[in-house]
Amino acid sequence: MASPVTHLSALGLPSDMSRVVVAVAHPDDETIGAGGLLATGAPFLDLHVIHLTDGAPRDGHDPVARNFPSWQSYAARRRAEAAAALCAAGLPLSRWEGFGYADQQAMLHMAPLARRMAQRLAALAPEVVLTHPYEGGHPDHDAASFAVHAACALLARTGRPVPAVVEMASYHNGGGMRTVQDFLPDGRRPVIAVELTALQRRVKARMMAAHRSQARRLVPFRVDVERFRRAAPPDFTRPPHEGPLLYETWGSGLTGARWRALAGKALIDLGLE
């Protein structure tokens, strides 16, 4: 059987790669971005999933809105849902780990996140890492992108092998509306749209259904196509696009300028400025 990453060869990657890490911000991001790959890849690849956060904001709004008594109970539910989704894909839970940072607070810990990611990538030695693009869609998504790219820079600095980084389409502000499962335009990097097989669609649908607490948020996301592109190291000190970032429209008070200032400080702390 052909490797499930064969289609990534269109991005200039070897078709016989076998070691893959999916590094994402929240439980359910792996399903949205690469559920099709997980659906058929788990039995055939040395595949690992890393969640940076526990998916539970500490402000109390999300738990209350979903009838949970505390952020701790909400985080426990999200972890159970992630386990169910990954089991639906056939991924052994020994190949899944969470760093446990608070939802929407990963930006406060970007330097330690990058160091920890570098340690895990050094230990797992993947040939490719799938992660979020830097697009201003969610501050945690951007922090995951930062952690992966900074970790790769740290590995390179010590002479260790550096994996290829591939981005999974997520969501961003596209002309004043949330654009899902597509990238910001960038004519320099080709995008491959992978049409999922009937089996992949069925498994991905089961994975999405496992994330019951996120059912409303997952409604806009399709199960028939996934998009990928080769990553280029972003400049995290500059906005990813002109105009308001998607998370700036949420009313939380977080600005892109604040996020970028934290990224700049983390780069200094890591010696990567």
Disulfide bonds with the S-S distance in Angstrom:
none
